[in-house]
Amino acid sequence: MAEELFDIYDEEMRPIGTAPRSEVHKNGYWHRSFHCWLTRREGDRRFVRFQLRNADKDTNPSCYDITAAGHLAAGETMREAVRELEEELGVAASFDQLIPLGQVREEASGIVRDVPFTDREISDVFALVCDVPLADLRLQREEVAGVYEAELEELLALFEGSIAEIIVAGVELQPEGEPMLRTERSVKASQFVPRDLSYYAKTISALRHLT
């Protein structure tokens, strides 16, 4: 299978060409990605959804993460990146339904399959108000192992460090042909993809004000 191509940028986010995924991460080129957090309201309570990454992912396997996210392919616009919602979760939404929450620059490094990598991304962050029941989601098996839902205030307290763990409800994929399993999990902030916790806290806080 052909390797993904990404548009790459300099420190000022000026385009400098395209490169395959492995080269982008080997050389630490800046590239763009899409983040979208799903949220819903139930009476006076606000809920936030997040995913569990597949155990076979090359980076951060079996970590909790943004509800849906992905790199922009070469030539792809942020408007087109809304495809990630349908690909990963089976949620059909238009770009105009998304609520922009800003941009974030992130740098990370590590080793994947004995090869060092440097990941430099600038991500546009969005929210989507979504009432699709968890059991009706269609998860992309190669990417997502499960999706969970937490009360916003509890999740925010988790990332702000005022509580150590929370109990969340969710659904998890089972072997091919079997229905998703409804489950509860105890979740800690340390189990999320390693990021500056202020990213999570700031983003979750911004969801408070959505209608």
PLY file of the C-alpha trace (Angstrom):
ply
format ascii 1.0
element vertex 211
property float x
property float y
property float z
element edge 210
property int vertex1
property int vertex2
end_header
0.00 0.00 0.00
1.32 3.44 -0.94
2.53 5.54 1.96
0.50 8.63 2.90
1.77 11.96 1.60
1.53 15.12 3.74
2.00 18.77 2.88
4.93 20.07 4.93
5.71 23.54 6.30
8.49 25.57 7.87
8.34 27.11 11.36
6.23 29.98 10.03
3.81 27.51 8.41
4.92 28.44 4.91
4.51 25.50 2.49
7.80 23.83 1.56
6.55 20.77 -0.34
5.21 17.29 0.33
6.74 14.21 1.91
5.70 10.66 2.84
4.54 10.09 6.41
7.70 8.26 7.47
9.94 11.06 6.19
7.76 13.71 7.83
8.19 12.06 11.22
11.84 11.15 10.65
12.80 14.74 9.81
10.33 16.50 12.10
8.56 18.48 9.38
5.60 20.60 10.44
2.29 19.30 9.05
-1.40 19.81 9.71
-4.05 17.78 11.48
-7.73 17.88 12.39
-9.16 17.47 15.92
-12.88 17.17 16.68
-14.48 16.65 20.08
-18.05 15.36 20.21
-20.32 16.70 22.93
-23.99 16.66 23.85
-26.28 18.17 26.45
-28.83 16.32 28.57
-30.83 18.77 30.65
-28.31 20.76 32.68
-25.56 18.19 32.13
-22.96 18.38 29.37
-21.18 15.23 28.18
-17.93 14.83 26.23
-16.90 11.81 24.19
-13.41 10.46 23.61
-11.94 7.41 21.89
-9.65 4.55 22.81
-6.95 4.12 20.19
-6.49 0.69 18.64
-3.83 -1.44 20.34
-2.01 -1.86 17.00
-1.50 1.87 16.35
2.15 2.78 15.76
1.99 5.73 18.15
0.22 5.86 21.52
-1.54 2.48 21.20
-4.38 1.83 23.66
-4.40 5.45 24.86
-7.50 7.59 25.20
-7.66 10.42 22.70
-9.71 13.11 20.96
-13.07 11.79 19.74
-11.89 11.92 16.11
-8.64 13.21 14.66
-6.26 12.71 11.77
-3.59 14.14 9.53
-4.46 16.13 6.44
-3.35 14.35 3.29
-1.33 16.27 0.70
-3.61 18.76 -1.05
-6.45 18.24 1.43
-8.19 21.23 3.02
-9.39 21.46 6.61
-12.95 21.53 5.25
-12.35 18.15 3.61
-10.83 16.71 6.79
-14.33 16.44 8.29
-14.25 13.00 6.61
-12.48 11.76 9.76
-15.78 11.80 11.65
-17.45 9.39 9.26
-14.37 7.24 8.77
-13.59 6.76 12.46
-17.04 7.00 14.06
-19.65 6.66 11.32
-20.94 10.18 12.07
-22.00 12.09 8.95
-21.50 15.82 9.46
-20.72 18.81 7.27
-17.84 21.16 7.97
-20.35 23.97 8.54
-21.75 22.07 11.54
-18.38 22.18 13.30
-17.64 24.82 15.93
-14.04 26.11 15.73
-12.14 26.13 19.02
-8.79 27.42 17.77
-5.41 26.06 16.77
-2.68 24.28 18.71
0.97 23.59 17.90
2.35 20.36 19.31
5.77 18.69 19.25
6.45 15.14 20.38
9.27 12.66 19.96
9.81 9.00 20.66
10.61 5.64 19.09
8.25 3.58 16.93
9.36 0.08 15.92
12.93 0.94 16.91
12.93 4.05 14.70
13.17 7.53 16.33
10.50 10.02 15.31
9.71 13.70 15.81
6.10 14.72 15.32
5.43 18.43 14.76
1.78 19.25 14.09
-0.39 22.32 13.90
-3.95 21.25 14.52
-7.26 23.00 13.98
-9.55 22.06 16.87
-13.33 21.78 16.49
-16.39 20.64 18.41
-19.51 18.93 17.13
-22.76 18.78 19.09
-23.85 15.20 18.46
-26.72 13.22 19.98
-26.05 9.95 18.13
-26.28 7.17 20.75
-22.95 5.53 21.53
-24.32 2.14 20.46
-25.15 3.55 16.99
-21.58 4.63 16.24
-19.73 2.66 13.56
-16.13 2.47 14.72
-13.21 2.08 12.33
-11.58 -1.07 13.66
-8.08 -0.20 12.44
-8.14 3.08 14.35
-10.63 2.99 17.23
-11.18 0.29 19.87
-13.94 2.09 21.79
-15.69 5.38 22.52
-16.60 6.64 25.99
-18.60 9.49 27.46
-17.88 11.54 30.59
-19.63 14.41 32.28
-17.83 17.56 31.24
-17.21 18.87 34.75
-15.73 15.55 35.87
-13.49 15.32 32.81
-12.32 18.89 33.33
-11.54 18.18 36.99
-9.52 15.16 35.88
-7.33 17.24 33.57
-7.02 20.03 36.10
-5.76 17.51 38.64
-8.43 18.00 41.29
-9.55 14.36 41.03
-7.44 11.30 40.23
-9.89 9.24 38.17
-13.42 9.13 36.86
-15.85 6.38 35.87
-17.10 6.61 32.29
-19.63 4.69 30.21
-18.84 3.56 26.70
-18.91 1.01 23.92
-16.07 -1.23 22.79
-15.55 -3.24 19.62
-15.73 -7.02 19.86
-14.53 -9.64 17.36
-15.87 -9.27 13.82
-19.58 -10.03 13.59
-20.34 -9.43 17.27
-22.19 -6.36 18.61
-20.32 -3.69 20.50
-19.98 -4.21 24.23
-21.46 -1.62 26.58
-19.00 -1.05 29.39
-17.77 1.17 32.21
-14.13 2.09 32.78
-12.09 3.88 35.39
-10.05 6.54 33.57
-6.99 8.56 34.63
-5.47 11.59 32.89
-2.21 9.67 32.47
-4.00 7.20 30.18
-4.64 9.84 27.51
-2.26 10.54 24.63
0.61 12.48 26.22
0.02 16.18 25.65
0.31 19.28 27.74
-2.71 18.82 30.04
-3.60 22.46 29.44
-4.67 21.46 25.92
-7.23 19.05 27.31
-8.39 21.39 30.08
-8.72 24.42 27.79
-10.59 22.47 25.13
-12.99 20.77 27.53
-13.67 24.10 29.24
-14.56 25.68 25.87
-17.24 23.01 25.35
-19.16 24.34 28.35
-20.49 27.26 26.38
-21.89 25.43 23.37
-25.65 25.31 22.80
0 1
1 2
2 3
3 4
4 5
5 6
6 7
7 8
8 9
9 10
10 11
11 12
12 13
13 14
14 15
15 16
16 17
17 18
18 19
19 20
20 21
21 22
22 23
23 24
24 25
25 26
26 27
27 28
28 29
29 30
30 31
31 32
32 33
33 34
34 35
35 36
36 37
37 38
38 39
39 40
40 41
41 42
42 43
43 44
44 45
45 46
46 47
47 48
48 49
49 50
50 51
51 52
52 53
53 54
54 55
55 56
56 57
57 58
58 59
59 60
60 61
61 62
62 63
63 64
64 65
65 66
66 67
67 68
68 69
69 70
70 71
71 72
72 73
73 74
74 75
75 76
76 77
77 78
78 79
79 80
80 81
81 82
82 83
83 84
84 85
85 86
86 87
87 88
88 89
89 90
90 91
91 92
92 93
93 94
94 95
95 96
96 97
97 98
98 99
99 100
100 101
101 102
102 103
103 104
104 105
105 106
106 107
107 108
108 109
109 110
110 111
111 112
112 113
113 114
114 115
115 116
116 117
117 118
118 119
119 120
120 121
121 122
122 123
123 124
124 125
125 126
126 127
127 128
128 129
129 130
130 131
131 132
132 133
133 134
134 135
135 136
136 137
137 138
138 139
139 140
140 141
141 142
142 143
143 144
144 145
145 146
146 147
147 148
148 149
149 150
150 151
151 152
152 153
153 154
154 155
155 156
156 157
157 158
158 159
159 160
160 161
161 162
162 163
163 164
164 165
165 166
166 167
167 168
168 169
169 170
170 171
171 172
172 173
173 174
174 175
175 176
176 177
177 178
178 179
179 180
180 181
181 182
182 183
183 184
184 185
185 186
186 187
187 188
188 189
189 190
190 191
191 192
192 193
193 194
194 195
195 196
196 197
197 198
198 199
199 200
200 201
201 202
202 203
203 204
204 205
205 206
206 207
207 208
208 209
209 210
